[in-house]
Amino acid sequence: MVKSRIGLIIFFFLLLFFMLVVFQSKLHRFKSDEELPEAFRKEMAGLASESLRSLDVPVGALLVYEHEIIGRGFNTVRLENNVSGHAEINAINDAIKKMGLDAFSRLNREKLVLYTTFEPCEMCRGTMLHYNILNMHYVKAKSLTHWWRVQLKGLRYELKKRQTGDEDLQDSLFMLHPDYPDRNK
């Protein structure tokens, strides 16, 4: 009796995990497709071509606010020997450099859209989530196999990560920052 319940629970969690992996990156397919504005398509193609000069993966990205381009990016991983030199992150960095972090942070997120030629990786996705960029459109999707591998890596990461040492170290570092809320307590 207990073994069958444990087996059923394990089966349920495996099924839930499978469904999450399969549908997590494909929920957009239930929404209507939008046409990419021709001007944005040409701009992204030109940016992606810049990536090829340094043999980077040819990806171009635009950050758009109220239908105006505020940031441009293309892959510069090889060019700059920078692992975060992905087109999407470069487009976000470009916008922040132009307008400043405070002004960028005040933008209405409903009017902010990131366009890219290739579905963003998990690092770019994390950056977009961190900066609350939730509207994203891409031209070509990554394969389901790719997302399976990402999910498995993520699971391994979660199982292997460990908290080490004394939390007081980070707390003491936070206390050095002038904007830390608990600094004056």
Beta strands, then each sheet from edge to edge (+ up, - down):
strand 1: 60-65
strand 2: 68-74
strand 3: 112-118
strand 4: 135-140
sheet 1: 2+ 1- 3+ 4+
end
